[in-house]
Amino acid sequence: MRNKLLPLLLLSLATTIAHAQSEGLADSLAADLRMIRQATARHTALWGLDLYGPLLFIDPETRVAYANEPDSAGLLRPCGSLYAGRLPEDVLTANTATKWGGRTWGVSVKRDETGTKQLDAIR
């Protein structure tokens, strides 16, 4: 059960985000992150720790990033219940973890229209 729950949550997030229109992306992300936060809170005892952490969702074409938490350096600005900003060219935009703005982030790259990029939120 432990190994199946998180991938299912992440797949749900990836599917929703991949189909979101760019102008509605922030609203879609905020709703999905609320759902994930609630699910991880319910299952913290199962894992023995809280899996919810700093996440960056990046559009690789524009390098616009949305985050679920503020960065420590003040580079992201409030955008509704999220934080948004543009990543500099030297910041890696791949589905991995990266250090930027004084934090270590799980990075998820928005899928392009041909589906060549996967969207996986990882911690």
N, C-alpha and C positions, 0 to 999 in steps of 0.2 A: 504494500500500500504506500509506504513511504517513498519508494522510487517512482511511483506512478502519479502521485498527486501534483507535484510541482510541474512536470512536463505538460500535463493536461491544462493547468492554469496558464502556462506560458504559451501553449498552442492557441488557447482561446484569445489571449491578448494579441498574439501575432496575427491571427485571422482578422480580428476586428480592426486593428491598426492598418493592416495591408489594404483594406477596402475603404478606409476613410479618405474623404476628400481633403486636400491640403488646407483649405480654409476651416474645416471642421476638425482638423487633427488635434488641436489642443483640447477641445471639448471631449473628443473621443478618448484621448489619452487620460484625461482627468477621470472620466467615468471608469475606464478599465483599471486605472491605478487604485481607485477606491475599492473596486471589487477584489483586486489582488491583495490589498492591505487587509481587508476584512477576512479573506480566506487564509492568509498567512497567520493572522492573529488567532483564528479559530484552531489552527493546526500547529501552533508553536510547541505544544506539549509533545506532539508526534515526532517532531524533529529534534526537540531538545534545545532549540534556539530559534530566534526570530530571523527568518530568511529575507525579510523585506529590508532593502537598503537603497543607497543612492543609485538612480538609474538615469541615463541619458538616452533619449530617442533622437536620432539624427537623420535629417534628409541629406543624403550625400551630394545631391546636385547643388543645393543652396548653402549647405553646411549650417543650417538653422538647427538648433538643438533645444529640446524641451527636457526639463528635469523635474523629478518629483520632490527634490529638496534643493535649497539654495546651496551655492558653492561657498567655500570659505573665503575666497578672494573677492567676492562681490562682482563677478563678471556676468552672472545671469540676473535678469530682472524679473520681478513678479509678472505673471501673465495668468490672471484668474487664480486658480488653485495650483498652478504650475509655475515654473521659472523658465525663461527662454533667453536665448542669445545666439550669437553666431560664433562657431568654433574657428580659431585661427587655422591656417593651412598646415601647421606643424603638428596638429592633434590628429591622432589616428582615428579614422572612421571605419571601424570594422566591428563585427560582433565579438567583442572581447572586453576585458577590463582595461581601463586606462586611468592615468593620473592626470588631472587637470583642475585648475581652480582651487587647489588646496584639498582635493578629495580624490578618493579612488572610486570610479564609477563603473557600473555594469553598463556596457554600451550596446544599443540595439539600433541597427541601421534600417531605415524605412525601405521596404521592398519597392523596386521600380516596377513599371507597368508590365514588363515582360517576365517578371517573377524570378529574375536571376539573382537577386539578393534576398537572403532569408532575414526574417525578423525574429530574433531570439533575445528575450530579455534575460540576462544572466547577472548574477551577483558576483 
